[in-house]
Amino acid sequence: MNVLAILPGFIPSTIIGILKPLAKLEQQGEIKLRVRLHKLSLFISYDIKWCDVAVFCRNCECEDLSVLYELKKMGKKVVYEIDDNFEEIPLTTEIGIYHRSFFRLHVLKRFFELSDVTRVYSKRMFQRATAHGAHPQLIRGYFDESMFDGLSRRPSDGIVRIAYPTGRIDDQKLEKLIFTALQLILARFSERIEVHLWRKSLPEELRGVKGVVLHSITRRYDRFIRSFYQAGFDIGLAPGIDNPFFHSKTNNKYREFAGCGIAGAYSNILPYSDSVIHEHSGLLVGSTPNEWATAIERLVLNDDLRSRIIKNATNDVLSNYSFKKFVQSWRLCLFQRLLQKNESPEWLFSPKQVTVFNLVQFPNKQSKTDQRYEYFHLAMKMLPNSLFEQFNGAASYLKSGCKKKVCASIFLINNDADIRLIAKLLPVTTSAIIDTVAYEGDIEKAIGKLWYCATNLPISFIVSTKQAKVSLIIQSWPGLVLTVEPEEPSISHEFSLSGYPAAYLDLLEKHIRYAPLMIKSTRIVKFIDRTAHRYQIWKTRFESLTMFIKLLLGSRKF
């Protein structure tokens, strides 16, 4: 079996979840493996032809979709692995804003829909994937104790070393909670404990406090975990945030602490509350500084409790989270789960196909149409080989020869007059996407009329949630109806799958298949336009640089 791994980068998730287990299968002669980075794959088309199975992990860029679509059009099997809930990541951090962008969520949804197997690590992610039409496989992570072969832990010297191994600031309240607790503990046991942090600078709560050790952050997971083991820490802290995003995570810290011989204290929430047994394999702690201080104090003072937790947790991890079992989960995925036949959707298109859309607006005193245009424009930016022409009114649309080379016409309607005009325009369109969100009339009657006029014409609707609730036609429509909340602020639209841009992007992709095959001249024209644009940019830069050099040399001729 030829397996192609297409990864966003060499990060812990891809190394631990993809590369190590697949490399093991390759060593055992069960597969042939190629590894590619999605941004550095110059000859990816040859790799696609070579592979039987393509494996993705956390891929969420539009470029990844092009590869996914090409794979599915060629009938290749696809496995998608994801260990984070990007759809529910808070927008309070830069990484949250990055992953919640509507087009990245759209990519995520497409991977769920089109992958033959989606590997997830939590029940919540299993539910999210299933909701998007995925074929999920719920798996357990692992801890590979062979990483420590030839290494030894620092022997005990009477100092109790407490580790809080995270370099990310996910939540300011969480940081304040844990550092306040550590401040209390350091005040009580300053002579017998050390607190170890991985960050650039000391938090405000611990500045000037004796017993705090800072470590630099390393991006090499294997190097970090080996040094973490050798340091001989006694207590590990794993506080969490009580929200859906954190509940969707894996119990990494539990496996790491147990594998490194460390007694752990964990927030009493998922993912730890269903894997850690309180006072048996760890301590489950509440959400206040005093509760954390009390839990840490118990572990500092009670050597027997620490030893018992370490023994039980280590046995649990070695028995239930072994590397051997994880490799077996991949073997099951590749050689059994992928035998199940999953049909690819009819709307799949070639990513290289150049397409043209028409956007038709009608005169309207309200501002909603303008906002919808902005959202449409955002969606179009995510289709690099697609163009669009905008028309203000039916007359300019008809004069354009609207059906030539166009895969779909998008109509933004506001009132009954627009409905009547569109009913006349539908016969001369290839396919139609009709946005009725701003329409305040009888939506049942309006859609019924348009449906009647669109005999044998592929047609989709974007409607409001309110309209969907009152219309039996919408509720029974076969397939392509998407609902949005028009009154939501722009942040809700641009950072979710239920907003306007995501709705437009979904339907635009599904209508590309109705486009006639584009002649090469269209691509050539677009290439020439793009080249001319770049030439103008570099010409301006060169002229500016030349002028700057002349000024430095004393020239004052302008």
Buried (B, 14 or more C-beta within 10 A) or exposed (E): BBBBBBBBBBBBBBBBBBBBBBBBBBEEEBBBBBBBEBEEBEEBEEBBEEBBBBBBBBBBEBBBBBBBBBBBBEEBBBBBBBBBBBBBBBEEBEBBBEBBBBBBBBBBBBBBBBBBBBBBBBBBBBEBBBEBEBBBBBBBBBBBBEBBEEEEBEEEEEEBBBBBBBBEEBBEEBBBBBBBBBBBBBEBBEEEBBBBBBBEEBBEBBEEBEBBEEBEEBEEBBEBBBEBBBBBBBBBBBBBBEBBBBBBBBBBBBBBBBBBBBBBBBBBBBBBBEBBEEEEBBBBBEBEBEBBBBBBBBBBEEEEBBEBBBBBBBEBBEEEBBBEEBBEBBBBBBEEBBEEEEEBEEBBBBBEBBBBBBBBBBEBEEEBBEBBBEBBBBBBEBBEBBBBBBBEEBEEBEEBEBEEBBBBBBBBBBBBEBBEBBBEBBEEBBBBBBBBBBBEBBBBEBBBBBBEBBEEBBBBBBBBBBBBEEBEBBEEBEEBBBBBBBEBEEEBBBBBBBBBBBBBBBBBBBBBBBBEEBEEEBBEEBEEEEEEEEEEEEEEEEEEEEEEEEEEEEEEEE
